[in-house]
Amino acid sequence: LRADGRPEAERQAAQRRACPKFVPRQHLLQWAIDAAEKGDYSELEALMAVLERPYDEQPEAPAKYSSRPPAEMANKAGICRLSCSS
């Protein structure tokens, strides 16, 4: 980083432009799918709204959209463990 020679604020701004804060992670998609299967599309709509601006900070967005999967999702197939038997 020192060899780069750019000011810290400039480097951070470049990283934010290149790396989205919000991505459609599998556990987020699964929550939206589970709710939609019950006729509730609000989770899908909320997720889509956040993903419309993936590089923006969006302080109003719930933390779940930029956090690691919760512990209860850890053993759910397709979330934190994948199988290649399909």
Order of alpha helices (4+ residues) and beta strands (2+ residues): alpha-alpha-alpha
